[in-house]
Every structure is written in structure tokens, then in C-alpha cells.
Amino acid sequence: MALEFEQPILELEARIRELREYAEEKGVDLSDEIELLQNKLERLQREVFGNLSRWQRVQLARAPGRPTTLDVLEGAFSDFVELHGDRAVGDDPAIVAGIARLGGRTVAVAGHQKGKSTKENIHRNFGMPHPEGYRKAMRMMDLADRFGIPFISLIDTPGAYPGISAEERGQAWVIAQSIQRMGRLRVPALAVILGEGGSGGALAIGVGNRVLIMENAWYSVISPESCAAILWRDASQAEQAAEALKLTARDLKELGVVDRVVPEPGGGAHRNPQAAIQELATALLEELAPLEAMTPEELLADRYRRFRGMGAVAEK
């Protein structure tokens, strides 16, 4: 389903397709008319996507067809072997984890996984992990340390599952454990926000030496809807909340929360997933190379400095 601000672009694209099909079918030359419409389309794309509001970028981060963790593992990595279970309760489909190869090197990977249909979203719990999902991610961190391989996390969640069953199994405690465990990794750690980066559910696997974010992703302590519900008791004020939260990639880069913004194809990653995945693969390899030259002690110190250096202290 198209987003409201995308509609004029999609209508113009449909008109261009119709003209091309008509010209081919009737054997007539409509190249001049098509070129005019193509130029108009390019101008419209620059106008729309060059001036997106924060709320519109949140909508793009949730757009159907946007690359998921499994899409990235298929397109940017190779030889992925999925590992299941947390060795305590069971397997959580909301987090996918395993061993893969990236640019010829073996890496451990864990990431949130949303579904592409209603049935799959229910199975994946809309990318909202239970405690066993984070314990599975910590298993990958343990493997990374044991075998001396980099750890890469792929973040795309509105937040950890907030249900009673998850809290009964220690959701908050497990998130804290995961943050601590990732912070103590003695191997290079990269974190990527693919789409949504909501609250502790994202931060649990976000303690990387370098944190990357896709151009139209968001990362915040709370979703705009939840923020609006708390501040104004009205979730429909989400657009206003998004502006106040400063949760876009550009905002986060300026604030020093993320280290690199990964460009997306025109119109967003959902319009050309393969191009977006290849851009991400290049960024991962570039960011990983200098980290691999560091000793375990240097990696720990680097990660500590990165997170301790966030924010500003005002002294009276």
C-alpha cells in the first residue's frame, strides 16, 4: 500500500508505463512525451523525497517491502547457517541468528525479523522479541568471542514485546544483560538500524563499536505513537512527537548517536531493496576493516569511549 506522499509519484510512474506500452503496442513514437513525463517525475521525486518530514521518514521505515534481516543475510552475506533456541526456554522467531560470511570473513549475526504478510508477522510477533530472543542473540555474542569473529546486529523493531508473559520471564533483566554482554565483546561489533529502532528492544543489540543507520530508518527511546500517548494522551499526535524526538538518521548523526548514514535508493529502500542491500554491504565492509586491526583491549576501550561520550554535560 502506497504512502500518501508517494501517491503523485506512483500515478506519474503508472502514466509513463501506460504510454510506453501503448507506443509499443501501436508502433508509434511517443518518446518526446515520455521524456517530458520522465523529467517531471525526476523533479517530483527530488521535491518530495528531498523535503521529507520526520514523520514521513518514520512511515518509510515501516513501508512494506523494505529489506528485512533475512533479506540482508541473503543479499549481503553468504553461507548463512541459522541457529535456533536460547538453551533455556525455546526459540523466538522475532530474532534471527547464526553464522555467515561477509566479504570472505566469518561473522556471527543476530537481528530482528518482521514478517512480510499478516500470517508471518504474527509468527514473528511483528519483530518484537521475547526474552528468549535476546538470550539467543547473546549466544551469538558468546560464539563470536569464543571463535574470535566479528559480531554484527541488524536492528528493526518497534520495541521488545511488552506483554505480561515476557515480563514474567524477565524481559527488562534480559535486555540489561544483553546490553552488558555486547558491551564486553572482545571482537569487533557493528550494529545497523535497518528500519525501526525502538527503545531498549533495539539497544539490547545496539552496543557496537560502530553504529550505522539506513537513511530512512529511525532510532529512539520510544516510538512517536507511544510518546504522543504519554505526553498528550493522544496517539494521533505522533507527527508532532516525531518532530520533538529528533529520531531520523540525519538528527542522530548530528547528535553523535550513530556513526554513519547508509544512503538508500531514490524513494526509499522498499523501492529498490537489492540496491539498498548492496550499499549496506559496502558500508559494513568499510567500517569493519579498521576495527579488525584493533586488539581486544582496544576494542573494549573504543566501545566504552563511544557510549560514554554521548550527550553533553552543563556545569553551573
N, C-alpha and C positions, 0 to 999 in steps of 0.2 A: 504494500500500500504506500502510495507516494505521500511525502510530507507536503504540507500546504505550500510552503515557499518553493518547492520543487515543481509544482504543477505547471506553471507557464513554460518552464524548460522542457518538461516532458511533452507538452502539447506541441511545441515547436519541433521537437525531435520527431514526433509522430507525423507531422505535416511534411517534413523533409523525406521521411521514409515513403510516404504515400506518393510524393512527386517522383521519387526515383523508381518506384515500382510501376507507376503509370507510364513514365518515359520508356522504361524497358519493355513494357507490355505493348505499347503502341508504336514503338520505334521512333519517337520524336525526341528532339533535342531541347531539354529544359535545363541545361547546365547553368545558364545565366540566372534563372530564377532560383535554382538550388543554391548557387553560390551566394546570392543575396541573403537567403534564409540562413545559410550556414554562418555568414558573417554576423547576422543578427543574433544567432544562437550563441556565438562566442562572446559577443558583447553582453548578452543577458547573463551568461554564466559568470563572467567576471564581476558583473554588478551584484548578482545575488550572493555568490559564494565568497566574494571579497569583502562583504559587509555583514557577515552573519552575527547575530546577537549571541550571547552566551546560552540562552535557552535553545536557540536553533541548533547550536553545536551539541547540546545535550540530546536533542532529538536525532541528530545524525549519528551520535554514538550508539543509539538504540535501534538504528534503521535495520529492517530485515535484509538479510543478505550480506551484512558486514562480516568480515572474516572472524571465525571463532578460533579457539585454541587448537582444535583438531585440524582446521583448515591451515593454520600456520605450521603445524607439525608436518602436514603433508606437503606444503609448498616450499617452506624454507629449510626444513630439516630432512633427514633421510634415515632409513633403518630404525624407525621408531618402534620400540617394544614397550607396550603398555604394561604397567604393574598395578595390581589391584589390592585393595584392603589396607587396613590400618593395624593389623595384628592385635586388635583389641575387641572391636565391635563388628565391623563389616566394611563393605566398600561404599563409597559415596560417589555417585556419578557426577555430582556437581564439580568435582575436581578430577582432572585427567593428569596422570603422572607416569613417568617411565624414563627410559634411557633412549637417547637418539644421537645422531651425528649432525654436526653443524660445521660446514667448511672443512670436513676431514677430521675433525676432533670429536671425541665422545663427550657428551654432556648429559647431565641429569635435568629433567624438565618437570615442572608442575604448573598447572594453570586451570582457571575457572572455565567451565564449559556450559554454555547455554544451548538450548535446542533451536532447531530451525522450523519446527512445527509445534502445534499445541501439545500433541502427544509427547514429543521429545522434550519439550520444555517442562512438562510435568515430571517426566523421568529424571531430568537433570535438575529439578527444583528451581528452574529459572536462573541457574548459576549461583544459587545461594547455598553454600556448603554447611553441612552439619559438622560437629567436632571431629568425626572420623575422617572427613575430607582433609582437615588441616593436619591430622596425625599422619595421613598418607603423604602429604607434602613434606612433613618432617622426615619421613622415611627416606625420601629422595635427597634431602639435605644430608642425612647420615651417610647415604651411599656416596654422595659427592665428596664428602670429607674422607671417607674410607678409601676411595679409589683415586683421590686427587684430581677430580674432574670438575669443570665449572658447573655452577647451578644457575638455571635460567627459569624465571617465573613469568607467566603470561596472565595478566590480570584483566578480568572482565566480569564484574559482579556488582549488583546494586547494594550488596552487603551480605554479611553472614546471615544464615537463617535465624530469625529471632523467636522461633516457636518454643513452647514450653518443653517439648521433648529435647530440643537442643540445649536449652539452659539446664535441664536436669542432668545432662551428660557433660556439663562443664564447658559450655561454649566460650564464655569470656576467659576462663582459665586457659583453655587450649589455644585461643588466639594469642594470649600473652606468651605462652610457651613457644609458639611458632615465631613470633617476633624476636624473642630472645635467641632461639635456635638459629635463625637466619643471620642474626647479628653476629653470632660467634663462628660463622663459617670460616674455614681456613683456606678456602678456594675462591676464585673469582665468582661474584654473584651479580647477575643482571636481572632487573625487573622491568617489564614492559606493560604499560596500560594500553590494552587493545581497544577497549570501548568504555565501559563504566568502571570507575574505581571508587567504590562506596565504602567509606568508614573503615573500621577495623577488619572487616571482611577482606578488604583489599590490602591493607597494611600488613596483615599477617604473613603475606608472601611478597612484601614490597621492600624489604630491607636490603637493597642491593648496593654494591659499590657504585653502580651507575643505574639511574632510573630513567627509562625512556618512555615517551608517550606519543601515541599516534595523534596526528594533527587535530582530529575532531573528537578525541576522547575527552573524558572529564575525570577528575580525581578530587575527592573532597571528604571531609569528616562526616558529611551527611548528604543525602540526596536532596534536590531542590524541593520536591513534594513534601518530604518529611520535615525539612526546615520550615517551610511555609505553614505546615500543620501545627508546629510548635509555636512559632512566633506570632502568627496571625490567626491560628485556629481555622485555617482555610487552605487546603492543599492546592486550590486553584490559583493561588498566588505564587506558584512555582517559578514563573518567569521572573518575578521581582526577586525571589530568593536566589535564583541562579546569578543574577547580576551582583548581588551582595556577596555571594560566596567566592567569586573570582576563581572559578573551578576549571577554566579552559586551559588548553596546552600553553597558549601564549601567556596567560596570567601566571601559571605555575613556573614557567621558565624564568620570567622576570623576578619571581619571588624566590627562586633558587630551590624549589621543591623538586623539580625534575632537571635532568642534565641535558637532555636532547629531545627535540621535537621531530618526529619522523613524518615527512610530507606524505600526503595522500593524493591520489589522482583527482582530477577536477570533478567536483560534485560529491566527493567522499569515497571512502574505501568500498562501500557497498556497490558502487557503480563499476568498479574495476578491481575486484578482490585480488587477482593474481599480481597486478602491478603493485598494489599496496603491500602484499606479502614479500615481493622481491625487494622493495625499498626497505622493508623492515629487516630482511636477511642481511642486506648490505650494512645497515646500521649496527646490527648485532655483532657482526664480524669486526667492524671498525672499532667498536667500543671494547670488545673482548681482548683484542690483541695486546694493548698496553698493560692490561690487568694481569695477563698470563706471565708477564716478566717480573711481577712482584712476588716477594716471599710471603708465606702465610702471616707473618707478623706485620708486614707492610700492608697487606690486605685488611687485616683487622683494624689497624690504625687508620687506614684510609676511610673505611666504613664508619668508624667512630667519629672522625672529624666531619664527615659529610653530614651526619644527622645531628651532631651537637652544634654544627654551625648554622642550623636553620633558625630563622627568626631574628629579632633584634631586641636588645636589652636597653631600656631607657633608664638612666640613673638620674635621680633628683639631686 
